[in-house]
Amino acid sequence: MKENGGTSSAFLSSAYYGMASRLDDQLGRITRAVEQAGAAARTVTLFFADHGEYLGDHGVIEKWPSAMHDCITR
């Protein structure tokens, strides 16, 4: 089944989770480098994200026109 201009929701979900996995891997590289440098005890790591994604929920893939559904705010 094709949605959203010909792109399947399964493809969109796999791309989103792939990007999240890559970010997780890169953050792990930074954390390991801090530990190997002996700086972990005096280092604070903060990570902020601005949102989630719909990934086809409610028939949309972006946060427009409203981002107040549970799949974004929970």
CORDAWO-V902912 format. One line per field, one symbol per residue. ss: DSSP state (@ for helix, = for strand, . for the rest). burial: # if it has 9 or more other C-alpha atoms within 8 Angstrom, else .. A space follows every 50 residues. Layout:
# CORDAWO-V902912
ss: ???
burial: ???
This chain:
# CORDAWO-V902912
ss: ..=...=.@@@@@@@@@@@@@@@@@@@@@@@@@@@@...@@@........ ......@@@..........@@@@.
burial: ...#..###..##.................#..##...##.......... ..###....##.#.......###.
